[in-house]
Amino acid sequence: MKVANVVLNDFTRDNRVLKVSTALLESGHDVTVVGLHRNNLPRKEQHRAGFQVERVRIYIPGFRFLTPFKWAELALRIAIKYRKYDAWHCNDAEAFAMGLLAKWMRPGLKLIYDCHEFESERNGKPGWLSRGVRKMETRYIRKAEEVIVVSPSIQAAYESRYTEQGMQRISLVRNVPHARSLQTQSHPLRKSLGLGEEAFIAIYQGALTINRGIETLLEMAPRLEGSNVHLVFMGYGMLEPKVRQAVEAFENVHFQPAVPYEEVLAYTGDADVGLVSVKPTCLSYLYCLPNKLFESIQAGIPVLVNDLPDCVALIEEFGIGLRVESDTPEGWYHALLEAESKSPAWKVQAIQGIQSAQQALNWELESERLKAIYERLQPEG
């Protein structure tokens, strides 16, 4: 099949789109990632994995009052150019809306709606947009050959909302990383930050943005002074300046710039515990299974998690972490002290569960669900 994997970013850091595209290519499909043209990136290129990347340019100027016209231009350009593909893999609600336009132009187009989050309940979306997404899904989700979601709770919510609206099929394809290669650099994180093997490192890695618990962790930072617990932030985003300020103010806080995807697990595995501190400010966050949780597992370290139902269920199933009792600076501080006091025995005790989780939660296994979806789309005969 000729598949357009449509994503509304410039496809420079989107690891899920990369993994999906590679898996479909391995299954024999002709894959093109369709993204946005930005930052002097090439309009067309062949990715090192073997699929094509095409970035669509918007010509309407970037003035705020012209935003609706910019989106209309983008939607028309993508819909018209890629409507003759066999299938669209629509990443998030906005790409699904464009897919609906393309399907209106060519009814034979097959749409896969890949919901990276609970799309109508996402963090930071204005109310009018969330209501618009829900209305779109209620009316048109039946147009998707398959809906893909990333956590069991989101799957249950979509089934509750949209089964009676004609939703055809839904599948869980979690955003898990590849199984970790044994060939990793020795102590890359500690060497980068100048920390010895005796330091107890708690790592937050991922997007440095609002409602991920970063502010709470930074508020906790002064309490760590004089202890053996070191708080490391690895990633990039809007809160990076605040993190850097804390690094300057406190000896036990450190910043590691984002590393290439293939090095994430080596750096994460050099820590003692991973932190999942997402604030349940919306249903999408409450029901999340974030990348950092799975990356900590594949990296071989236990995790501390907020009271997020799917995250807690997973760590309790495998015995690989602890739930933080109170999502406050004091709560996180006491959880870290408890983890540090149990180390290294805690990590050793969690090894068996971590190994079981690694075998069950890796992209090599998870991608089989994705491949099965596209097998069902293939014309018979």
C-alpha positions in Angstrom: 0.0 0.0 0.0 1.0 3.6 -0.6 0.8 5.3 2.8 1.0 9.0 3.7 2.0 9.3 7.3 0.7 12.8 8.0 2.0 14.8 11.0 1.7 18.5 11.6 5.3 19.2 12.7 8.6 19.4 10.8 9.4 15.7 11.6 12.8 16.3 13.3 12.0 14.9 16.7 8.8 12.8 16.4 9.9 9.4 17.5 6.5 7.8 17.2 6.1 8.8 13.6 9.6 7.5 12.9 8.8 4.1 14.5 5.5 3.8 12.7 7.0 4.7 9.3 9.9 2.3 9.7 7.5 -0.5 10.8 5.2 0.0 7.8 8.2 0.1 5.5 9.5 -3.2 6.9 6.0 -4.6 6.1 6.4 -3.8 2.5 4.4 -0.6 2.3 5.5 2.5 0.3 5.7 5.2 3.0 5.9 9.0 2.8 6.0 11.1 5.9 4.1 14.4 5.2 5.1 17.2 7.5 5.6 21.0 7.7 8.3 22.9 6.0 10.3 24.9 8.6 13.8 26.0 9.6 15.4 25.7 6.2 14.8 21.9 6.2 14.8 20.1 2.8 11.4 20.0 1.1 12.1 16.4 0.1 14.5 13.8 1.4 14.9 10.1 1.9 15.2 9.3 5.5 18.1 7.0 6.5 15.5 4.4 7.5 14.4 4.2 3.8 11.1 6.0 3.6 10.4 9.4 1.9 9.9 12.7 3.8 8.0 15.5 2.1 7.5 18.9 3.9 4.7 21.1 2.7 5.3 24.8 2.6 2.7 27.5 3.6 2.9 30.7 1.5 0.4 32.9 3.4 2.4 35.2 5.8 2.5 34.3 9.5 0.4 37.1 10.9 -1.9 36.1 13.7 -5.1 37.4 12.0 -4.2 35.2 9.0 -4.0 31.9 11.0 -7.3 30.5 9.8 -6.2 31.1 6.2 -2.8 29.5 6.8 -4.6 26.3 8.1 -6.9 26.3 5.1 -4.0 26.6 2.7 -2.1 23.8 4.5 -5.2 21.5 4.5 -5.9 22.1 0.9 -2.3 21.6 -0.2 -1.9 18.3 1.7 -5.4 17.0 0.8 -5.1 17.7 -2.9 -1.5 16.4 -3.3 -1.9 13.2 -1.3 -5.5 12.2 -1.8 -4.6 9.5 -4.3 -2.5 7.5 -1.8 -4.1 4.2 -0.6 -4.1 5.2 3.0 -3.4 8.1 5.4 -2.0 7.5 8.8 -3.3 10.6 10.6 -1.3 11.6 13.6 -3.6 13.5 16.0 -6.9 15.3 15.5 -5.7 18.1 13.1 -4.2 15.6 10.7 -7.4 13.5 10.9 -9.5 16.6 9.9 -7.3 17.0 6.8 -7.7 13.3 6.1 -11.5 13.8 6.1 -11.1 16.6 3.6 -9.0 14.3 1.4 -11.5 11.5 1.8 -14.3 13.8 0.7 -12.2 14.5 -2.5 -11.5 10.8 -3.0 -13.9 8.5 -1.0 -11.7 5.4 -1.6 -8.9 6.8 0.7 -8.5 4.8 3.9 -7.9 6.7 7.1 -6.1 5.5 10.2 -6.6 7.9 13.1 -3.6 7.6 15.4 -4.5 9.5 18.7 -1.3 10.3 20.4 -3.3 11.6 23.3 -7.0 11.8 24.4 -7.5 14.2 21.5 -10.4 16.3 22.8 -9.0 16.5 26.3 -5.4 17.6 25.7 -3.4 19.9 27.9 -3.4 23.5 27.0 -6.2 23.3 24.3 -8.7 26.2 24.5 -12.2 25.1 25.3 -13.6 26.0 21.9 -11.0 23.8 20.2 -11.6 20.8 22.5 -15.3 21.1 21.9 -14.6 21.3 18.1 -12.5 18.1 18.2 -15.1 16.2 20.1 -17.8 17.3 17.7 -15.6 16.3 14.8 -14.9 12.9 16.3 -18.5 12.3 17.3 -19.7 12.9 13.7 -16.8 11.6 11.6 -14.8 9.0 13.6 -16.8 6.4 11.8 -14.9 7.4 8.6 -11.7 5.9 10.1 -10.9 2.4 9.2 -9.2 2.1 12.6 -8.6 4.3 15.6 -5.3 3.8 17.4 -4.8 4.9 21.0 -1.9 4.8 23.4 -3.2 3.7 26.8 -6.0 1.3 28.1 -7.9 4.2 29.8 -8.0 6.2 26.6 -9.2 3.1 24.8 -12.0 2.7 27.3 -12.9 6.3 27.0 -13.1 6.2 23.2 -15.1 3.0 23.3 -17.6 4.6 25.7 -17.9 7.8 23.7 -17.9 6.6 20.1 -19.0 3.0 19.8 -22.5 4.1 19.3 -21.3 6.8 16.9 -20.2 4.1 14.5 -16.5 3.8 15.3 -15.4 0.8 13.3 -12.3 -0.6 15.2 -10.0 0.5 17.9 -6.5 -0.8 18.8 -4.0 -0.1 21.5 -0.5 0.6 20.2 1.5 2.0 23.1 4.4 4.4 22.4 7.1 2.1 23.7 10.8 2.3 22.7 12.8 -0.3 20.9 14.4 -3.0 23.0 17.6 -1.7 24.4 20.8 -2.7 22.8 23.4 -4.2 25.1 26.2 -2.2 23.5 25.9 1.1 25.4 28.4 3.7 26.4 29.7 3.4 30.0 28.2 6.0 32.3 27.5 8.7 29.6 25.2 10.8 31.9 27.6 10.8 34.9 30.5 11.7 32.7 28.6 14.5 31.0 27.6 16.0 34.3 30.7 15.2 36.3 28.9 13.0 38.8 30.5 9.9 40.5 29.1 6.5 40.7 28.1 7.1 44.4 25.6 9.9 43.4 22.0 8.8 43.5 20.5 10.2 40.3 16.8 10.8 39.7 16.2 11.7 36.1 13.3 13.6 34.5 13.7 13.2 30.7 11.5 14.5 28.0 9.7 17.7 27.1 10.4 20.6 29.5 6.9 22.1 29.4 4.0 23.0 31.7 2.0 20.5 33.7 4.6 17.8 33.5 5.5 18.3 37.2 8.7 20.2 36.5 7.7 23.2 38.5 7.0 20.9 41.5 10.4 19.2 41.2 12.1 22.6 40.9 10.3 23.8 44.0 11.6 20.7 45.8 15.2 21.3 44.7 16.4 23.4 47.7 15.6 20.4 50.0 18.1 18.2 48.2 21.1 20.4 49.2 23.5 18.4 51.3 22.0 15.0 50.3 23.3 12.4 48.0 20.2 12.8 45.7 20.9 14.6 42.4 18.0 15.8 40.3 18.7 15.7 36.5 16.6 17.2 33.8 17.3 15.9 30.3 15.4 17.4 27.3 14.3 20.7 25.8 11.3 23.0 25.9 9.8 26.2 27.2 10.9 25.6 30.9 14.5 25.1 30.1 15.4 28.6 31.3 13.9 27.9 34.7 15.8 24.6 34.9 19.0 26.3 34.1 18.4 28.9 36.8 17.9 26.1 39.3 21.2 24.5 38.1 23.0 27.8 38.9 21.3 28.1 42.3 21.6 24.5 43.6 24.4 22.0 43.5 22.1 19.0 43.4 20.2 20.1 40.2 21.7 19.4 36.8 20.7 19.9 33.1 21.6 17.5 30.3 20.6 18.8 26.8 18.6 16.4 24.7 20.6 13.6 23.2 19.9 11.7 19.9 17.1 9.2 20.1 19.5 6.2 19.8 21.4 7.5 22.9 18.4 8.2 25.2 18.3 4.8 26.8 22.0 4.8 27.6 21.8 8.1 29.3 18.6 7.2 31.1 20.0 3.9 32.3 22.9 5.7 33.9 20.4 7.1 36.5 19.1 5.3 39.5 15.4 6.1 39.2 13.2 7.7 36.5 10.5 10.3 37.4 7.0 10.4 35.9 5.6 13.6 37.3 2.8 14.5 34.9 0.1 16.6 36.4 -3.4 15.1 35.9 -4.7 18.5 34.8 -6.8 17.0 32.0 -8.1 13.6 31.1 -5.3 13.1 28.5 -2.7 13.5 31.2 -4.7 11.5 33.8 -4.9 8.6 31.4 -1.4 8.9 30.0 1.4 6.3 29.5 4.2 8.7 28.7 7.3 7.8 26.8 9.6 8.4 29.7 8.0 5.6 31.7 8.7 3.0 29.0 12.2 4.5 28.4 13.0 4.1 32.0 11.9 0.5 31.8 14.0 -0.3 28.7 16.9 1.5 30.3 16.7 -0.8 33.3 15.8 1.6 36.1 12.8 1.6 38.5 10.4 4.6 38.5 8.5 6.9 40.7 5.1 7.9 39.3 2.3 10.3 40.2 -1.1 8.9 41.0 -1.9 8.2 37.3 -4.0 5.1 37.0 -2.4 3.4 33.9 1.1 4.2 35.1 0.4 2.9 38.6 -1.2 -0.3 37.3 1.8 -1.0 35.1 4.5 -0.5 37.8 2.4 -2.6 40.3 1.9 -5.3 37.7 5.7 -5.7 37.2 6.9 -4.5 40.6 9.2 -1.9 39.2 8.6 1.3 41.1 6.7 3.3 43.6 3.7 5.6 43.6 4.3 9.0 45.1 1.8 9.5 47.8 1.6 13.3 47.6 2.1 15.3 44.4 3.8 18.1 46.3 7.4 19.2 46.7 7.5 17.6 50.1 5.9 14.4 48.7 8.5 14.0 46.0 11.3 14.8 48.4 10.3 12.1 50.8 9.7 9.6 47.9 13.3 10.3 46.6 14.8 10.0 50.1 13.0 6.7 50.5 14.2 5.4 47.1 17.8 6.5 47.9 17.7 4.9 51.3 16.7 1.6 49.7 19.3 1.8 46.9 21.0 -0.3 45.6 18.9 -3.1 47.1 15.7 -1.6 45.6 17.1 -1.6 42.1 18.4 -5.2 42.5 15.0 -6.4 43.8 13.3 -4.7 40.8 15.5 -6.3 38.2 13.4 -9.4 37.6 10.3 -7.3 37.1 12.1 -4.8 34.9 13.3 -7.7 32.7 9.8 -9.0 32.4 8.5 -5.5 31.5 11.3 -5.1 28.9 10.2 -8.3 27.2 6.6 -7.3 27.2 6.9 -3.5 26.5 9.1 -2.9 23.4 8.5 -1.7 19.9 9.6 -4.9 18.3 6.5 -6.5 19.9 4.2 -3.6 20.0 4.6 -2.8 16.3 3.1 -6.2 15.4 -0.3 -4.7 16.4 0.3 -1.8 14.0 1.3 -4.2 11.2 -1.8 -6.2 11.8 -4.0 -3.1 11.2 -2.5 -2.6 7.8 -2.8 -6.3 7.0 -6.5 -5.9 7.5 -6.6 -2.9 5.1 -5.0 -4.9 2.3 -7.4 -5.7 -0.6 -8.2 -9.4 -0.7 -6.6 -11.5 -3.3 
